[in-house]
């Protein structure tokens, strides 16, 4: 009864939160799966510790200020979910909790400015591109800026690829086997627009017609995971209207975006849009899942003999969406490659949305460890399905002096179809 009363007190999202709290039996299986527990080694920085903290705050027994540092340190990677024998839906607790309490949390001026800038630029490609260019000009002055703003400047790439605007329609090549609508993404369309181009080429080559709805906006994942519920709901509603219903699927090629769109029923819980959100989320899938379900793929030419590709599991693909075998299955269709696994592959690389802005020390340590794991595979290429992971791992491989190439799974398949996979590596 206590959980039922608490659920009522916290509105539509209260019931999933209460269920997550009550399901946890504090067994500790999550400890070895949690990257921040491995880093910090304290119970309050473990999933079960954070569940207790959130429970105490929700019941009014603990001030938010006491719990906040430990909850802020959570990556939201959801590695604890597949590790949990009780099947605690940790994502149904941490994100709603942040949505309910972020407005009450006291933060420094620098931290508030940093969060405001991230939320007003990253979800808007034109703003993000302008901010990145402006920020590069300010890099020589970063020593004069507050620490939170210095972190943001240091994360900016030295250069940006040219924009690659997308058409609204890409017909299938040959016989049409399917029809999908694609999310183009925000940060990805600025940092590596070729991922979308490669995704469309692979789909078209396999007989899939691709629509890119021009009215679409940010998926809302970044806003949702930092507790900006109003912005997340606005993005979600606009995408519900933007994407057509007469397609086989709504495909994504960024793990964080796909996970965010699967969470639309929670983001819009208790609103008139909730039933539409449930139907919408059921039609969203990662592009690797859609391709793997096809009866067959168009034959792929053999690559350079002995080419080794390591595969990195993006957290919001493997943990949040349960997508692990499909990308590996697709890569294994390339004749001649050696597919290699990364040790401790379940551990997050430290990107996690804005985490490397909010928690730069932990993010850097996790990035270094992930880069070391990739290097140990002795692969020439590392594949993945998320732009945040791609930029984080590429940065730390470069810092480690490694020449391993970082590519999206769709870019690798596109290059394989073109007969140029691995040849440029010498």
N, C-alpha and C positions, 0 to 999 in steps of 0.2 A: 504493500500500500504506500510505503514511503516513496518508492520510485515513481508510482503513479501520480502522487501529489506533486512531486518535483517535476515530472514531465509536463503536467498541466501548467505549472508556474512558468515554464520556459517556452510555451507556445508550440507551434507545429513541429519544431525541431527537437522539442523536449523528449518525446517518446524514443526516437532513435538514440539520443544521448543517454537516456536512462537505461536503455537496453544494453548499450555498450558497457556502461559502468557495472551493471549487475551481472553481466556475463563473465567478466574477468574474475578468475579464481586465484590470481597472484601466484601462479605456478612457477614463473621464471623462465619459461621456454623462449620468451621474447628477448631475453638479455643478450644472448649470443648473436641475435639477428640485428640488433639495434646499433647503428654506426655511432651515434652520439654516446651511448653507454660505453662502447668500446673506447671512445676518445676520452670521456670525462670520468668514467668509473664510479659514478655516484648513483644511488638508487633513485633519487629524484630526477635523474636524467635518463631513466629507462622508461619504456612504455608503461609498465605496471605502476611505476612511481608517478608518472604523469597522470595516469588515470585516477590515482588516489588524490593527487593535487586538484584536479578538475572537479572531482566529486566533492571535496571539501569546500571549494569555492562555490560550487553550485548550491550546496546546502548551507552556505553562510557561515561556515566554521573556520574559514581561512581567508585572509585578505588577498585580493587579486595580486597585489604588489609582491607578496611572498612567493606566489606560484609563477608569476610571469617570466622571470629569467629562465626557468627550466622549460617552460612551454615555448618560449621564443627560440630556445636552442633545438627544438624538435624540427627535423628536416621535413616531416610529413611524407617520408619516402614509403611508408606502409610496409616495410620489410617485416614488421612484427605480425602482420595479418596472416601470411601463409605459414609463419612459424607457430601460430597459436593453436593449440589443440582444442580450445573452447570456441574457436572461430569468432573472437571478439572483433567487431567491425570498428577498429580504431578510427578510421576515416570519418565515421558517422559521429564521432565525438570531438576530435581535435578541430576540424574545420568549423562546425557549428559553434563550438565554444569560442573560437576566435571571432566569429561573426557577431556573437552576442556581447563580447567583452572588450573588443579592441578599442571602442570609443571611450571606455572607462579607464584605459591603461595610461599611466603617466609616462611620458617619454621626454628625452632631452630635445631641445630645439633642433639640433643637428639631425637627430634620428627622425623627427617629424618631417623635416625638409627632405631628407633622403627618401622616406617612404612616399611622400607626396610626389616627388619628381618621378620615382619609379612608376607609380600608378597613373601618372598623367602623360608618360611618354611611351613606355614599353608596349602597352596595348594598342598604340596608334602608330602604324608604320611610318607615315610621313613625319610625325613629330619625333619619333625615335631616330630616324635618319638625320634630321636636322640637329637634334640634341647630340648625337654621336659626333657629327662634324664639328659642332661648336665646342664640345667637350675636348676634342683633340687639340684645338687651339689653346685651350686653357691648361693643358697638361703641364707646360713649363712652370705654371704658377701654383701647382697643387700643394706645394709645401706651405703655402700661405693659407690654405683652406682648412676648415674643421675636418677632423678625422673621417666622419661618415661620408663627406663629399669627396675626400681624397680616394677612398675605396672605390667609389663609383667611377672616377676618372681613370684609375689604374686598370679597371676591367674593360675599358673601351678598346676595341681593336685598333691597330695602327692604321688600317685602311678598310674601306667597305667595298664589296663588289658592286658593280653597276646594277641598278634596279632592272628587274625583268617583269614588266607588267604582263598580266595574264588575260587572255580572252575569256569570254564567258562560256565558250563551247569548243570542245575538241572532239571531232568525230573519231570513231574507231577505225583502225586500219584493217581492211578486209571485212569478213563477216562480223557483224555486231553480236557479241555474246552477252553484253550486259551494259548497264547504264548507272553511273554513280554521280553524286555531287561531292566536291572536294572542299575541305576547309583549307584556305591558303595560309593561315597563321599570321602572326604579327611580327615578333622578333625574328622568326625564321625568314620571313620574306625580305628582311633587311640584311641579316647577317649571312644568309646563304640561300638566295632565291633559286639557285640551281636545283635545290632539293625538290621544289614543286615542279620544275621543268622535267626533271628525271622521273618523278612519280607519274606525271601525265604521259610521258613517252612510254614507260613500261606498261601502263594500263592500256593505252591505245594499241600498242604492239600486240597485246593479248586480246584484242577485239572488244575493249571496253570503251564506251563513249563517256566522256568526262565533262561535267558541267561545273563551272566555278561561279556560283551566284555572286553577282557584283554587289548586292546589298548586305552581304555578310560582314560581321564585325569580329572583334576579338572573342575567343571562346569564353572568356571570363575566369579562367582557372587562376590566373595570378591574383585577381581581385578577391576571389573566394578564399584562396589559401592564406591570404594575409588579413582576412576578416572584413573586407569591404563588401558587405552583403548587397548594399544598394547598387553598386556598380556591377557586381556579378549578375544580379537579377536583370538589370537593364540590358547587358550584353546577351544574356540567355534569351530573353523575350525577343530581341531583335533577330537573333539567329533562328528562333522558331518560325518567325515570319519569313525569313530570307530563303531558307532551304526548301526545295520542292518536295512534295510527297511522292511523286511518280518516279522514283529512282529505286534501284535495288538496295542501295546503301548510301550512307553519308560517310565518306572515308576521310581519315586523318593520317598524317605522316609525322606527327609530333606527339610523343607519349603523353606529355603534360596536357596538351589540348584535348586529346581523345579522352583522357581520364576526366578532365573538367567537364566535357560535354556529357559523359556518362553520369555526372553528378547533378545534371539539371533538375531531376526530380527532387533532390534534397534542397538545391538552391531555391527552387520555386515552390517548396513544400508549403501547403496551406494557402496558396494563392489560386486564382481562377485558372492559371496557366499550368498547374501541376499535371492534370491528365494529358495535356499535349506534350509536356516535357517527358513523361513516362514513355509515350509512344516514340518520341524523337530519340531518346537515349537508346531505345531498343534497336534503332536503325543505324546507330553510329558504330563503326568498327575501324580498327587500324588497317591501313592498306595491305599490310602483310597478311592479315587474316582473310581479307577479301580475295587476294590473289591465291592464297593457299587452298581456298575452297573451290577454285575453278577445277574443272575436270582434268585439264592439262595446261601446261604453259607452253608457249611457243619455244621450240628448241633453241638452246643457247650455245654459241660456239665455244669450243674449248679455250680456256685461258692459258696464260704462260705456264708451262709445267713447273710444279713445285711451289706455286703461289700459296702462301699461308695467310688466312684471314682469321683474326680473332673476333669473337662476337661479345659485345658488352650489353648486358640487360639493363635498359633504362628502368628505373624504379616504377614509374607510373605506367609502364607497359607490362612489366612482369608481375609486379605486386598488385597494382590497382586494377589492371585489366586482365590479368592472368594469361598474358600473351608471351609465351616463351619458345614453344616449338616452331611456330609458323615462320619467323624470320630465319631460323636455322634451316628449316626445310627449304625455303626459297634459295638461300645461299648454297645449299648442298646440290641444287639443280645445275650449278655451274660446273661443267666437266673440268676436272683437273685440279680443283682447289683443295687445300687442306684446311678444314674448319677446326679452330682451336678454342679451348675454353680458358677463361681468365680465373685465376685462383681467387677465392672469396668474392666471386662475381656478384653475390647477392648484396654486397655492401655498396652504399650510395657513393657516387663520385664527388658529391659535395655541391653540385649545382643547385638542384631543387628550387626552381623558380628564382626568387630574389635572395636565396639563402647566402650566396657568396657575397651579397651586398650587406645583408644583416648580420651575418656571423662569419666574417672573412677568415679568422684564424682556423676555426674548425673546418670550413670549406677548403682552405688551402691544404690542410693536413690530409683530408680525405682525397683531394685531387692528386696529391703526391703519391699516396698509396695506390690509387687506381692506376696512375701512370706506370708505377713500378710493376704492377700486376700485368699490365698490357705488354710492357717491355719483356717480361719474363716469358711470354708466349713465343717470342722470336718470330712473330708474324710480321709481314710487310704492310698489312692493312688492318685496321680495326673498324668493324662495322657497328652501327647502332641506329636507333630509331627515334632520337630526340635531339633537338637543336641545343638545348641547355647542356646536355652531356657532351655533345660534339665540341662546343666551344670550350668547356671546362677541361676535357681530356686533351684536346689539341694544345691548349695553353700549357698544361703541366708536362706533356710529352716534349714540347719545345724547350721548357725550362730544364728538363732532364737531358737535353741534347739528343733526343731520339728523332729519327727520320721516319718513324712509322706514320703512314698516311691515315688520317681520320676521315671516314666517309659514312654517309647515310646508306642504309641497306638498298634503297631505291637507286642511288647513284651508282652503286656497285653493279646492280643488275642492268641498269641502262648502259654502262660502259662494257659490260660483258656481252650484251646484245650487239653492241657496235664493234666488237672484236678488238677493243683496245684495253681491256682490263689487265693491269699489271705490266704492260709493255713499256709504259713510261718510267717504270721503276728500275729498269735496266737489268 
